Amino acid sequence: MTDAFEDHEGTVSIGGRTITNLRFADDIDGLVGKEEEFASSVDSLDKTDTIYMRMEISAEKTTTATTSALISE
């Protein structure tokens, strides 16, 4: 994950810290703040996973969600 998002600056911030993903036991949730970031983050993750783990992103299992809620600190 570190290599996949090495050049990704990210726009999702919690407590002043940029967050690019949330990792769970068998799942990874990628976070992007702008729609334009989505495709590049998926491409980067796909390339890195293929190199290191020989894994593929499953289109059947992949879902996307959006929110327009703004959270103030």
PDB file of N, H, CA, C and O in Angstrom:
ATOM      1  N   MET A   1       0.829  -1.190   0.000  1.00  0.00           N
ATOM      2  CA  MET A   1       0.000   0.000   0.000  1.00  0.00           C
ATOM      3  C   MET A   1       0.872   1.251   0.000  1.00  0.00           C
ATOM      4  O   MET A   1       0.543   2.246  -0.646  1.00  0.00           O
ATOM      5  N   THR A   2       1.975   1.193   0.722  1.00  0.00           N
ATOM      6  H   THR A   2       2.242   0.384   1.247  1.00  0.00           H
ATOM      7  CA  THR A   2       2.862   2.356   0.771  1.00  0.00           C
ATOM      8  C   THR A   2       3.382   2.683  -0.623  1.00  0.00           C
ATOM      9  O   THR A   2       3.367   3.845  -1.031  1.00  0.00           O
ATOM     10  N   ASP A   3       3.840   1.673  -1.359  1.00  0.00           N
ATOM     11  H   ASP A   3       3.851   0.730  -1.029  1.00  0.00           H
ATOM     12  CA  ASP A   3       4.346   1.901  -2.709  1.00  0.00           C
ATOM     13  C   ASP A   3       3.241   2.333  -3.670  1.00  0.00           C
ATOM     14  O   ASP A   3       3.468   3.183  -4.531  1.00  0.00           O
ATOM     15  N   ALA A   4       2.071   1.766  -3.533  1.00  0.00           N
ATOM     16  H   ALA A   4       1.886   1.075  -2.834  1.00  0.00           H
ATOM     17  CA  ALA A   4       0.968   2.092  -4.434  1.00  0.00           C
ATOM     18  C   ALA A   4       0.574   3.558  -4.330  1.00  0.00           C
ATOM     19  O   ALA A   4       0.214   4.178  -5.330  1.00  0.00           O
ATOM     20  N   PHE A   5       0.639   4.106  -3.145  1.00  0.00           N
ATOM     21  H   PHE A   5       0.932   3.602  -2.332  1.00  0.00           H
ATOM     22  CA  PHE A   5       0.211   5.490  -2.937  1.00  0.00           C
ATOM     23  C   PHE A   5       1.375   6.432  -2.646  1.00  0.00           C
ATOM     24  O   PHE A   5       1.186   7.505  -2.073  1.00  0.00           O
ATOM     25  N   GLU A   6       2.574   6.025  -3.045  1.00  0.00           N
ATOM     26  H   GLU A   6       2.726   5.154  -3.510  1.00  0.00           H
ATOM     27  CA  GLU A   6       3.777   6.821  -2.785  1.00  0.00           C
ATOM     28  C   GLU A   6       3.679   8.245  -3.339  1.00  0.00           C
ATOM     29  O   GLU A   6       4.036   9.200  -2.650  1.00  0.00           O
ATOM     30  N   ASP A   7       3.200   8.394  -4.575  1.00  0.00           N
ATOM     31  H   ASP A   7       2.910   7.618  -5.135  1.00  0.00           H
ATOM     32  CA  ASP A   7       3.118   9.710  -5.209  1.00  0.00           C
ATOM     33  C   ASP A   7       1.736  10.350  -5.089  1.00  0.00           C
ATOM     34  O   ASP A   7       1.508  11.447  -5.599  1.00  0.00           O
ATOM     35  N   HIS A   8       0.823   9.662  -4.417  1.00  0.00           N
ATOM     36  H   HIS A   8       1.008   8.771  -4.004  1.00  0.00           H
ATOM     37  CA  HIS A   8      -0.542  10.168  -4.256  1.00  0.00           C
ATOM     38  C   HIS A   8      -0.591  11.109  -3.058  1.00  0.00           C
ATOM     39  O   HIS A   8      -0.319  10.704  -1.928  1.00  0.00           O
ATOM     40  N   GLU A   9      -0.937  12.357  -3.312  1.00  0.00           N
ATOM     41  H   GLU A   9      -1.158  12.687  -4.230  1.00  0.00           H
ATOM     42  CA  GLU A   9      -0.993  13.336  -2.231  1.00  0.00           C
ATOM     43  C   GLU A   9      -2.265  13.215  -1.407  1.00  0.00           C
ATOM     44  O   GLU A   9      -2.261  13.487  -0.207  1.00  0.00           O
ATOM     45  N   GLY A  10      -3.330  12.814  -2.039  1.00  0.00           N
ATOM     46  H   GLY A  10      -3.333  12.593  -3.014  1.00  0.00           H
ATOM     47  CA  GLY A  10      -4.578  12.615  -1.315  1.00  0.00           C
ATOM     48  C   GLY A  10      -5.261  13.899  -0.916  1.00  0.00           C
ATOM     49  O   GLY A  10      -4.620  14.933  -0.726  1.00  0.00           O
ATOM     50  N   THR A  11      -6.571  13.821  -0.793  1.00  0.00           N
ATOM     51  H   THR A  11      -7.092  12.981  -0.947  1.00  0.00           H
ATOM     52  CA  THR A  11      -7.343  14.986  -0.381  1.00  0.00           C
ATOM     53  C   THR A  11      -8.258  14.687   0.794  1.00  0.00           C
ATOM     54  O   THR A  11      -9.009  15.556   1.236  1.00  0.00           O
ATOM     55  N   VAL A  12      -8.197  13.455   1.302  1.00  0.00           N
ATOM     56  H   VAL A  12      -7.586  12.749   0.943  1.00  0.00           H
ATOM     57  CA  VAL A  12      -8.991  13.109   2.474  1.00  0.00           C
ATOM     58  C   VAL A  12      -8.095  13.284   3.695  1.00  0.00           C
ATOM     59  O   VAL A  12      -7.024  12.682   3.784  1.00  0.00           O
ATOM     60  N   SER A  13      -8.539  14.107   4.623  1.00  0.00           N
ATOM     61  H   SER A  13      -9.409  14.596   4.551  1.00  0.00           H
ATOM     62  CA  SER A  13      -7.727  14.423   5.789  1.00  0.00           C
ATOM     63  C   SER A  13      -8.548  14.230   7.061  1.00  0.00           C
ATOM     64  O   SER A  13      -9.693  14.672   7.154  1.00  0.00           O
ATOM     65  N   ILE A  14      -7.945  13.568   8.024  1.00  0.00           N
ATOM     66  H   ILE A  14      -7.015  13.208   7.948  1.00  0.00           H
ATOM     67  CA  ILE A  14      -8.574  13.394   9.338  1.00  0.00           C
ATOM     68  C   ILE A  14      -7.587  13.892  10.380  1.00  0.00           C
ATOM     69  O   ILE A  14      -6.487  13.354  10.511  1.00  0.00           O
ATOM     70  N   GLY A  15      -7.974  14.902  11.107  1.00  0.00           N
ATOM     71  H   GLY A  15      -8.867  15.339  11.001  1.00  0.00           H
ATOM     72  CA  GLY A  15      -7.089  15.473  12.117  1.00  0.00           C
ATOM     73  C   GLY A  15      -5.791  16.002  11.548  1.00  0.00           C
ATOM     74  O   GLY A  15      -4.757  15.968  12.215  1.00  0.00           O
ATOM     75  N   GLY A  16      -5.837  16.496  10.302  1.00  0.00           N
ATOM     76  H   GLY A  16      -6.676  16.523   9.760  1.00  0.00           H
ATOM     77  CA  GLY A  16      -4.652  17.040   9.666  1.00  0.00           C
ATOM     78  C   GLY A  16      -3.751  15.999   9.011  1.00  0.00           C
ATOM     79  O   GLY A  16      -2.729  16.355   8.424  1.00  0.00           O
ATOM     80  N   ARG A  17      -4.107  14.733   9.099  1.00  0.00           N
ATOM     81  H   ARG A  17      -4.937  14.444   9.575  1.00  0.00           H
ATOM     82  CA  ARG A  17      -3.304  13.658   8.505  1.00  0.00           C
ATOM     83  C   ARG A  17      -4.006  13.142   7.252  1.00  0.00           C
ATOM     84  O   ARG A  17      -5.195  12.825   7.286  1.00  0.00           O
ATOM     85  N   THR A  18      -3.264  13.057   6.146  1.00  0.00           N
ATOM     86  H   THR A  18      -2.298  13.314   6.119  1.00  0.00           H
ATOM     87  CA  THR A  18      -3.828  12.566   4.893  1.00  0.00           C
ATOM     88  C   THR A  18      -4.031  11.064   4.978  1.00  0.00           C
ATOM     89  O   THR A  18      -3.123  10.326   5.362  1.00  0.00           O
ATOM     90  N   ILE A  19      -5.231  10.614   4.616  1.00  0.00           N
ATOM     91  H   ILE A  19      -5.968  11.214   4.304  1.00  0.00           H
ATOM     92  CA  ILE A  19      -5.592   9.200   4.651  1.00  0.00           C
ATOM     93  C   ILE A  19      -5.868   8.747   3.221  1.00  0.00           C
ATOM     94  O   ILE A  19      -6.691   9.352   2.534  1.00  0.00           O
ATOM     95  N   THR A  20      -5.191   7.688   2.761  1.00  0.00           N
ATOM     96  H   THR A  20      -4.522   7.197   3.320  1.00  0.00           H
ATOM     97  CA  THR A  20      -5.415   7.177   1.408  1.00  0.00           C
ATOM     98  C   THR A  20      -6.167   5.851   1.409  1.00  0.00           C
ATOM     99  O   THR A  20      -6.771   5.484   0.401  1.00  0.00           O
ATOM    100  N   ASN A  21      -6.138   5.122   2.538  1.00  0.00           N
ATOM    101  H   ASN A  21      -5.647   5.421   3.357  1.00  0.00           H
ATOM    102  CA  ASN A  21      -6.804   3.823   2.566  1.00  0.00           C
ATOM    103  C   ASN A  21      -7.068   3.382   3.996  1.00  0.00           C
ATOM    104  O   ASN A  21      -6.433   3.846   4.943  1.00  0.00           O
ATOM    105  N   LEU A  22      -8.020   2.474   4.122  1.00  0.00           N
ATOM    106  H   LEU A  22      -8.535   2.097   3.353  1.00  0.00           H
ATOM    107  CA  LEU A  22      -8.319   1.818   5.390  1.00  0.00           C
ATOM    108  C   LEU A  22      -8.140   0.326   5.153  1.00  0.00           C
ATOM    109  O   LEU A  22      -8.702  -0.221   4.203  1.00  0.00           O
ATOM    110  N   ARG A  23      -7.373  -0.333   5.995  1.00  0.00           N
ATOM    111  H   ARG A  23      -6.916   0.112   6.766  1.00  0.00           H
ATOM    112  CA  ARG A  23      -7.088  -1.752   5.790  1.00  0.00           C
ATOM    113  C   ARG A  23      -7.817  -2.599   6.828  1.00  0.00           C
ATOM    114  O   ARG A  23      -7.833  -2.297   8.021  1.00  0.00           O
ATOM    115  N   PHE A  24      -8.410  -3.661   6.323  1.00  0.00           N
ATOM    116  H   PHE A  24      -8.397  -3.906   5.354  1.00  0.00           H
ATOM    117  CA  PHE A  24      -9.107  -4.619   7.166  1.00  0.00           C
ATOM    118  C   PHE A  24      -8.487  -5.991   6.929  1.00  0.00           C
ATOM    119  O   PHE A  24      -7.611  -6.123   6.073  1.00  0.00           O
ATOM    120  N   ALA A  25      -8.911  -6.999   7.652  1.00  0.00           N
ATOM    121  H   ALA A  25      -9.623  -6.892   8.346  1.00  0.00           H
ATOM    122  CA  ALA A  25      -8.325  -8.333   7.545  1.00  0.00           C
ATOM    123  C   ALA A  25      -8.332  -8.863   6.115  1.00  0.00           C
ATOM    124  O   ALA A  25      -7.330  -9.420   5.666  1.00  0.00           O
ATOM    125  N   ASP A  26      -9.422  -8.703   5.400  1.00  0.00           N
ATOM    126  H   ASP A  26     -10.236  -8.250   5.765  1.00  0.00           H
ATOM    127  CA  ASP A  26      -9.505  -9.247   4.052  1.00  0.00           C
ATOM    128  C   ASP A  26     -10.044  -8.229   3.048  1.00  0.00           C
ATOM    129  O   ASP A  26     -10.633  -8.600   2.033  1.00  0.00           O
ATOM    130  N   ASP A  27      -9.841  -6.957   3.338  1.00  0.00           N
ATOM    131  H   ASP A  27      -9.363  -6.656   4.163  1.00  0.00           H
ATOM    132  CA  ASP A  27     -10.415  -5.919   2.501  1.00  0.00           C
ATOM    133  C   ASP A  27      -9.588  -4.649   2.636  1.00  0.00           C
ATOM    134  O   ASP A  27      -8.987  -4.398   3.681  1.00  0.00           O
ATOM    135  N   ILE A  28      -9.560  -3.856   1.582  1.00  0.00           N
ATOM    136  H   ILE A  28     -10.047  -4.060   0.733  1.00  0.00           H
ATOM    137  CA  ILE A  28      -8.911  -2.547   1.619  1.00  0.00           C
ATOM    138  C   ILE A  28      -9.897  -1.540   1.061  1.00  0.00           C
ATOM    139  O   ILE A  28     -10.451  -1.747  -0.019  1.00  0.00           O
ATOM    140  N   ASP A  29     -10.121  -0.460   1.778  1.00  0.00           N
ATOM    141  H   ASP A  29      -9.670  -0.292   2.655  1.00  0.00           H
ATOM    142  CA  ASP A  29     -10.969   0.625   1.298  1.00  0.00           C
ATOM    143  C   ASP A  29     -10.067   1.787   0.913  1.00  0.00           C
ATOM    144  O   ASP A  29      -9.367   2.342   1.759  1.00  0.00           O
ATOM    145  N   GLY A  30     -10.085   2.156  -0.369  1.00  0.00           N
ATOM    146  H   GLY A  30     -10.655   1.705  -1.056  1.00  0.00           H
ATOM    147  CA  GLY A  30      -9.327   3.313  -0.827  1.00  0.00           C
ATOM    148  C   GLY A  30     -10.161   4.564  -0.654  1.00  0.00           C
ATOM    149  O   GLY A  30     -11.377   4.540  -0.845  1.00  0.00           O
ATOM    150  N   LEU A  31      -9.515   5.649  -0.295  1.00  0.00           N
ATOM    151  H   LEU A  31      -8.527   5.669  -0.140  1.00  0.00           H
ATOM    152  CA  LEU A  31     -10.220   6.909  -0.065  1.00  0.00           C
ATOM    153  C   LEU A  31      -9.680   7.975  -1.004  1.00  0.00           C
ATOM    154  O   LEU A  31      -8.472   8.200  -1.068  1.00  0.00           O
ATOM    155  N   VAL A  32     -10.561   8.619  -1.721  1.00  0.00           N
ATOM    156  H   VAL A  32     -11.543   8.436  -1.670  1.00  0.00           H
ATOM    157  CA  VAL A  32     -10.182   9.754  -2.558  1.00  0.00           C
ATOM    158  C   VAL A  32     -11.175  10.869  -2.303  1.00  0.00           C
ATOM    159  O   VAL A  32     -12.355  10.616  -2.062  1.00  0.00           O
ATOM    160  N   GLY A  33     -10.707  12.077  -2.356  1.00  0.00           N
ATOM    161  H   GLY A  33      -9.748  12.282  -2.552  1.00  0.00           H
ATOM    162  CA  GLY A  33     -11.573  13.217  -2.095  1.00  0.00           C
ATOM    163  C   GLY A  33     -12.186  13.799  -3.343  1.00  0.00           C
ATOM    164  O   GLY A  33     -13.198  14.497  -3.277  1.00  0.00           O
ATOM    165  N   LYS A  34     -11.567  13.511  -4.506  1.00  0.00           N
ATOM    166  H   LYS A  34     -10.745  12.944  -4.559  1.00  0.00           H
ATOM    167  CA  LYS A  34     -12.054  14.046  -5.764  1.00  0.00           C
ATOM    168  C   LYS A  34     -12.210  12.912  -6.768  1.00  0.00           C
ATOM    169  O   LYS A  34     -11.426  11.963  -6.773  1.00  0.00           O
ATOM    170  N   GLU A  35     -13.212  13.015  -7.605  1.00  0.00           N
ATOM    171  H   GLU A  35     -13.849  13.786  -7.601  1.00  0.00           H
ATOM    172  CA  GLU A  35     -13.487  11.973  -8.593  1.00  0.00           C
ATOM    173  C   GLU A  35     -12.295  11.737  -9.515  1.00  0.00           C
ATOM    174  O   GLU A  35     -12.052  10.607  -9.938  1.00  0.00           O
ATOM    175  N   GLU A  36     -11.551  12.799  -9.828  1.00  0.00           N
ATOM    176  H   GLU A  36     -11.749  13.717  -9.484  1.00  0.00           H
ATOM    177  CA  GLU A  36     -10.402  12.682 -10.715  1.00  0.00           C
ATOM    178  C   GLU A  36      -9.314  11.777 -10.143  1.00  0.00           C
ATOM    179  O   GLU A  36      -8.547  11.182 -10.900  1.00  0.00           O
ATOM    180  N   GLU A  37      -9.238  11.665  -8.834  1.00  0.00           N
ATOM    181  H   GLU A  37      -9.861  12.148  -8.218  1.00  0.00           H
ATOM    182  CA  GLU A  37      -8.222  10.846  -8.179  1.00  0.00           C
ATOM    183  C   GLU A  37      -8.540   9.351  -8.240  1.00  0.00           C
ATOM    184  O   GLU A  37      -7.644   8.518  -8.098  1.00  0.00           O
ATOM    185  N   PHE A  38      -9.792   9.016  -8.446  1.00  0.00           N
ATOM    186  H   PHE A  38     -10.520   9.692  -8.561  1.00  0.00           H
ATOM    187  CA  PHE A  38     -10.224   7.633  -8.357  1.00  0.00           C
ATOM    188  C   PHE A  38      -9.509   6.723  -9.348  1.00  0.00           C
ATOM    189  O   PHE A  38      -8.911   5.721  -8.953  1.00  0.00           O
ATOM    190  N   ALA A  39      -9.566   7.062 -10.625  1.00  0.00           N
ATOM    191  H   ALA A  39     -10.051   7.876 -10.946  1.00  0.00           H
ATOM    192  CA  ALA A  39      -8.964   6.206 -11.661  1.00  0.00           C
ATOM    193  C   ALA A  39      -7.467   6.052 -11.454  1.00  0.00           C
ATOM    194  O   ALA A  39      -6.942   4.946 -11.581  1.00  0.00           O
ATOM    195  N   SER A  40      -6.772   7.130 -11.140  1.00  0.00           N
ATOM    196  H   SER A  40      -7.198   8.028 -11.037  1.00  0.00           H
ATOM    197  CA  SER A  40      -5.321   7.028 -10.969  1.00  0.00           C
ATOM    198  C   SER A  40      -4.951   6.209  -9.739  1.00  0.00           C
ATOM    199  O   SER A  40      -3.945   5.499  -9.756  1.00  0.00           O
ATOM    200  N   SER A  41      -5.741   6.292  -8.674  1.00  0.00           N
ATOM    201  H   SER A  41      -6.558   6.869  -8.660  1.00  0.00           H
ATOM    202  CA  SER A  41      -5.433   5.507  -7.479  1.00  0.00           C
ATOM    203  C   SER A  41      -5.688   4.021  -7.711  1.00  0.00           C
ATOM    204  O   SER A  41      -4.932   3.184  -7.217  1.00  0.00           O
ATOM    205  N   VAL A  42      -6.737   3.681  -8.453  1.00  0.00           N
ATOM    206  H   VAL A  42      -7.351   4.361  -8.854  1.00  0.00           H
ATOM    207  CA  VAL A  42      -7.020   2.276  -8.771  1.00  0.00           C
ATOM    208  C   VAL A  42      -5.931   1.723  -9.689  1.00  0.00           C
ATOM    209  O   VAL A  42      -5.466   0.602  -9.482  1.00  0.00           O
ATOM    210  N   ASP A  43      -5.519   2.485 -10.695  1.00  0.00           N
ATOM    211  H   ASP A  43      -5.896   3.396 -10.864  1.00  0.00           H
ATOM    212  CA  ASP A  43      -4.439   2.048 -11.592  1.00  0.00           C
ATOM    213  C   ASP A  43      -3.151   1.812 -10.822  1.00  0.00           C
ATOM    214  O   ASP A  43      -2.480   0.801 -11.034  1.00  0.00           O
ATOM    215  N   SER A  44      -2.800   2.720  -9.941  1.00  0.00           N
ATOM    216  H   SER A  44      -3.345   3.540  -9.769  1.00  0.00           H
ATOM    217  CA  SER A  44      -1.580   2.586  -9.147  1.00  0.00           C
ATOM    218  C   SER A  44      -1.630   1.357  -8.249  1.00  0.00           C
ATOM    219  O   SER A  44      -0.650   0.620  -8.147  1.00  0.00           O
ATOM    220  N   LEU A  45      -2.754   1.139  -7.608  1.00  0.00           N
ATOM    221  H   LEU A  45      -3.550   1.738  -7.692  1.00  0.00           H
ATOM    222  CA  LEU A  45      -2.922  -0.016  -6.742  1.00  0.00           C
ATOM    223  C   LEU A  45      -2.848  -1.314  -7.549  1.00  0.00           C
ATOM    224  O   LEU A  45      -2.221  -2.281  -7.118  1.00  0.00           O
ATOM    225  N   ASP A  46      -3.484  -1.332  -8.711  1.00  0.00           N
ATOM    226  H   ASP A  46      -3.994  -0.547  -9.061  1.00  0.00           H
ATOM    227  CA  ASP A  46      -3.478  -2.517  -9.565  1.00  0.00           C
ATOM    228  C   ASP A  46      -2.060  -2.865 -10.015  1.00  0.00           C
ATOM    229  O   ASP A  46      -1.664  -4.030  -9.961  1.00  0.00           O
ATOM    230  N   LYS A  47      -1.298  -1.875 -10.455  1.00  0.00           N
ATOM    231  H   LYS A  47      -1.619  -0.929 -10.499  1.00  0.00           H
ATOM    232  CA  LYS A  47       0.084  -2.107 -10.903  1.00  0.00           C
ATOM    233  C   LYS A  47       0.948  -2.624  -9.757  1.00  0.00           C
ATOM    234  O   LYS A  47       1.714  -3.570  -9.942  1.00  0.00           O
ATOM    235  N   THR A  48       0.836  -2.025  -8.593  1.00  0.00           N
ATOM    236  H   THR A  48       0.214  -1.257  -8.443  1.00  0.00           H
ATOM    237  CA  THR A  48       1.654  -2.427  -7.449  1.00  0.00           C
ATOM    238  C   THR A  48       1.284  -3.822  -6.972  1.00  0.00           C
ATOM    239  O   THR A  48       2.169  -4.624  -6.674  1.00  0.00           O
ATOM    240  N   ASP A  49      -0.007  -4.124  -6.894  1.00  0.00           N
ATOM    241  H   ASP A  49      -0.725  -3.472  -7.136  1.00  0.00           H
ATOM    242  CA  ASP A  49      -0.431  -5.469  -6.481  1.00  0.00           C
ATOM    243  C   ASP A  49       0.067  -6.536  -7.444  1.00  0.00           C
ATOM    244  O   ASP A  49       0.480  -7.616  -7.021  1.00  0.00           O
ATOM    245  N   THR A  50       0.029  -6.240  -8.724  1.00  0.00           N
ATOM    246  H   THR A  50      -0.306  -5.363  -9.068  1.00  0.00           H
ATOM    247  CA  THR A  50       0.490  -7.197  -9.725  1.00  0.00           C
ATOM    248  C   THR A  50       1.987  -7.467  -9.560  1.00  0.00           C
ATOM    249  O   THR A  50       2.423  -8.611  -9.692  1.00  0.00           O
ATOM    250  N   ILE A  51       2.763  -6.446  -9.279  1.00  0.00           N
ATOM    251  H   ILE A  51       2.408  -5.517  -9.172  1.00  0.00           H
ATOM    252  CA  ILE A  51       4.216  -6.598  -9.122  1.00  0.00           C
ATOM    253  C   ILE A  51       4.563  -7.388  -7.869  1.00  0.00           C
ATOM    254  O   ILE A  51       5.332  -8.346  -7.943  1.00  0.00           O
ATOM    255  N   TYR A  52       4.019  -7.013  -6.733  1.00  0.00           N
ATOM    256  H   TYR A  52       3.393  -6.235  -6.672  1.00  0.00           H
ATOM    257  CA  TYR A  52       4.418  -7.599  -5.458  1.00  0.00           C
ATOM    258  C   TYR A  52       3.669  -8.876  -5.087  1.00  0.00           C
ATOM    259  O   TYR A  52       4.266  -9.815  -4.561  1.00  0.00           O
ATOM    260  N   MET A  53       2.409  -8.913  -5.347  1.00  0.00           N
ATOM    261  H   MET A  53       1.923  -8.150  -5.774  1.00  0.00           H
ATOM    262  CA  MET A  53       1.607 -10.003  -4.814  1.00  0.00           C
ATOM    263  C   MET A  53       0.966 -10.866  -5.892  1.00  0.00           C
ATOM    264  O   MET A  53       0.338 -11.881  -5.593  1.00  0.00           O
ATOM    265  N   ARG A  54       1.124 -10.469  -7.118  1.00  0.00           N
ATOM    266  H   ARG A  54       1.635  -9.644  -7.362  1.00  0.00           H
ATOM    267  CA  ARG A  54       0.501 -11.184  -8.233  1.00  0.00           C
ATOM    268  C   ARG A  54      -0.999 -11.370  -8.003  1.00  0.00           C
ATOM    269  O   ARG A  54      -1.576 -12.421  -8.283  1.00  0.00           O
ATOM    270  N   MET A  55      -1.593 -10.317  -7.489  1.00  0.00           N
ATOM    271  H   MET A  55      -1.124  -9.463  -7.262  1.00  0.00           H
ATOM    272  CA  MET A  55      -3.029 -10.317  -7.241  1.00  0.00           C
ATOM    273  C   MET A  55      -3.702  -9.423  -8.272  1.00  0.00           C
ATOM    274  O   MET A  55      -3.053  -8.602  -8.921  1.00  0.00           O
ATOM    275  N   GLU A  56      -4.989  -9.591  -8.410  1.00  0.00           N
ATOM    276  H   GLU A  56      -5.516 -10.258  -7.883  1.00  0.00           H
ATOM    277  CA  GLU A  56      -5.767  -8.755  -9.310  1.00  0.00           C
ATOM    278  C   GLU A  56      -6.952  -8.170  -8.557  1.00  0.00           C
ATOM    279  O   GLU A  56      -7.495  -8.794  -7.645  1.00  0.00           O
ATOM    280  N   ILE A  57      -7.345  -6.967  -8.948  1.00  0.00           N
ATOM    281  H   ILE A  57      -6.904  -6.459  -9.689  1.00  0.00           H
ATOM    282  CA  ILE A  57      -8.534  -6.358  -8.381  1.00  0.00           C
ATOM    283  C   ILE A  57      -9.738  -7.030  -9.030  1.00  0.00           C
ATOM    284  O   ILE A  57      -9.823  -7.098 -10.256  1.00  0.00           O
ATOM    285  N   SER A  58     -10.653  -7.516  -8.234  1.00  0.00           N
ATOM    286  H   SER A  58     -10.584  -7.461  -7.238  1.00  0.00           H
ATOM    287  CA  SER A  58     -11.836  -8.198  -8.743  1.00  0.00           C
ATOM    288  C   SER A  58     -12.924  -7.181  -9.063  1.00  0.00           C
ATOM    289  O   SER A  58     -13.450  -6.519  -8.168  1.00  0.00           O
ATOM    290  N   ALA A  59     -13.256  -7.062 -10.347  1.00  0.00           N
ATOM    291  H   ALA A  59     -12.829  -7.600 -11.074  1.00  0.00           H
ATOM    292  CA  ALA A  59     -14.311  -6.134 -10.754  1.00  0.00           C
ATOM    293  C   ALA A  59     -15.655  -6.551 -10.168  1.00  0.00           C
ATOM    294  O   ALA A  59     -16.492  -5.699  -9.868  1.00  0.00           O
ATOM    295  N   GLU A  60     -15.869  -7.856 -10.003  1.00  0.00           N
ATOM    296  H   GLU A  60     -15.190  -8.548 -10.246  1.00  0.00           H
ATOM    297  CA  GLU A  60     -17.136  -8.344  -9.462  1.00  0.00           C
ATOM    298  C   GLU A  60     -17.304  -7.989  -7.979  1.00  0.00           C
ATOM    299  O   GLU A  60     -18.423  -7.771  -7.515  1.00  0.00           O
ATOM    300  N   LYS A  61     -16.211  -7.933  -7.254  1.00  0.00           N
ATOM    301  H   LYS A  61     -15.302  -8.109  -7.631  1.00  0.00           H
ATOM    302  CA  LYS A  61     -16.276  -7.659  -5.822  1.00  0.00           C
ATOM    303  C   LYS A  61     -16.070  -6.179  -5.485  1.00  0.00           C
ATOM    304  O   LYS A  61     -16.280  -5.766  -4.344  1.00  0.00           O
ATOM    305  N   THR A  62     -15.664  -5.391  -6.465  1.00  0.00           N
ATOM    306  H   THR A  62     -15.493  -5.726  -7.392  1.00  0.00           H
ATOM    307  CA  THR A  62     -15.361  -3.983  -6.229  1.00  0.00           C
ATOM    308  C   THR A  62     -16.635  -3.150  -6.242  1.00  0.00           C
ATOM    309  O   THR A  62     -17.473  -3.280  -7.135  1.00  0.00           O
ATOM    310  N   THR A  63     -16.764  -2.296  -5.241  1.00  0.00           N
ATOM    311  H   THR A  63     -16.084  -2.190  -4.516  1.00  0.00           H
ATOM    312  CA  THR A  63     -17.892  -1.372  -5.181  1.00  0.00           C
ATOM    313  C   THR A  63     -17.366   0.032  -4.960  1.00  0.00           C
ATOM    314  O   THR A  63     -16.251   0.212  -4.468  1.00  0.00           O
ATOM    315  N   THR A  64     -18.148   1.010  -5.313  1.00  0.00           N
ATOM    316  H   THR A  64     -19.053   0.864  -5.712  1.00  0.00           H
ATOM    317  CA  THR A  64     -17.783   2.403  -5.060  1.00  0.00           C
ATOM    318  C   THR A  64     -18.921   3.076  -4.303  1.00  0.00           C
ATOM    319  O   THR A  64     -20.088   2.706  -4.433  1.00  0.00           O
ATOM    320  N   ALA A  65     -18.557   4.044  -3.532  1.00  0.00           N
ATOM    321  H   ALA A  65     -17.609   4.344  -3.425  1.00  0.00           H
ATOM    322  CA  ALA A  65     -19.554   4.805  -2.780  1.00  0.00           C
ATOM    323  C   ALA A  65     -19.099   6.250  -2.736  1.00  0.00           C
ATOM    324  O   ALA A  65     -17.902   6.533  -2.706  1.00  0.00           O
ATOM    325  N   THR A  66     -20.042   7.147  -2.733  1.00  0.00           N
ATOM    326  H   THR A  66     -21.014   6.918  -2.757  1.00  0.00           H
ATOM    327  CA  THR A  66     -19.718   8.570  -2.630  1.00  0.00           C
ATOM    328  C   THR A  66     -20.524   9.192  -1.507  1.00  0.00           C
ATOM    329  O   THR A  66     -21.552   8.669  -1.077  1.00  0.00           O
ATOM    330  N   THR A  67     -20.030  10.308  -1.056  1.00  0.00           N
ATOM    331  H   THR A  67     -19.194  10.733  -1.405  1.00  0.00           H
ATOM    332  CA  THR A  67     -20.762  11.065  -0.041  1.00  0.00           C
ATOM    333  C   THR A  67     -20.540  12.544  -0.308  1.00  0.00           C
ATOM    334  O   THR A  67     -19.458  12.952  -0.729  1.00  0.00           O
ATOM    335  N   SER A  68     -21.538  13.320  -0.068  1.00  0.00           N
ATOM    336  H   SER A  68     -22.418  12.989   0.274  1.00  0.00           H
ATOM    337  CA  SER A  68     -21.406  14.748  -0.240  1.00  0.00           C
ATOM    338  C   SER A  68     -21.371  15.456   1.118  1.00  0.00           C
ATOM    339  O   SER A  68     -21.371  16.685   1.201  1.00  0.00           O
ATOM    340  N   ALA A  69     -21.343  14.653   2.164  1.00  0.00           N
ATOM    341  H   ALA A  69     -21.343  13.655   2.096  1.00  0.00           H
ATOM    342  CA  ALA A  69     -21.316  15.235   3.513  1.00  0.00           C
ATOM    343  C   ALA A  69     -19.959  15.843   3.810  1.00  0.00           C
ATOM    344  O   ALA A  69     -18.924  15.249   3.508  1.00  0.00           O
ATOM    345  N   LEU A  70     -19.965  17.006   4.390  1.00  0.00           N
ATOM    346  H   LEU A  70     -20.806  17.489   4.636  1.00  0.00           H
ATOM    347  CA  LEU A  70     -18.729  17.664   4.808  1.00  0.00           C
ATOM    348  C   LEU A  70     -18.658  17.606   6.331  1.00  0.00           C
ATOM    349  O   LEU A  70     -19.625  17.924   7.023  1.00  0.00           O
ATOM    350  N   ILE A  71     -17.519  17.202   6.831  1.00  0.00           N
ATOM    351  H   ILE A  71     -16.733  16.944   6.269  1.00  0.00           H
ATOM    352  CA  ILE A  71     -17.337  17.094   8.272  1.00  0.00           C
ATOM    353  C   ILE A  71     -16.343  18.162   8.712  1.00  0.00           C
ATOM    354  O   ILE A  71     -15.215  18.201   8.222  1.00  0.00           O
ATOM    355  N   SER A  72     -16.746  19.006   9.612  1.00  0.00           N
ATOM    356  H   SER A  72     -17.663  18.975  10.010  1.00  0.00           H
ATOM    357  CA  SER A  72     -15.867  20.059  10.122  1.00  0.00           C
ATOM    358  C   SER A  72     -15.148  19.572  11.368  1.00  0.00           C
ATOM    359  O   SER A  72     -15.691  18.798  12.157  1.00  0.00           O
ATOM    360  N   GLU A  73     -13.917  20.038  11.528  1.00  0.00           N
ATOM    361  H   GLU A  73     -13.476  20.666  10.887  1.00  0.00           H
ATOM    362  CA  GLU A  73     -13.176  19.671  12.745  1.00  0.00           C
ATOM    363  C   GLU A  73     -13.515  20.604  13.871  1.00  0.00           C
ATOM    364  O   GLU A  73     -12.991  20.455  14.975  1.00  0.00           O
TER     365      GLU A  73
END
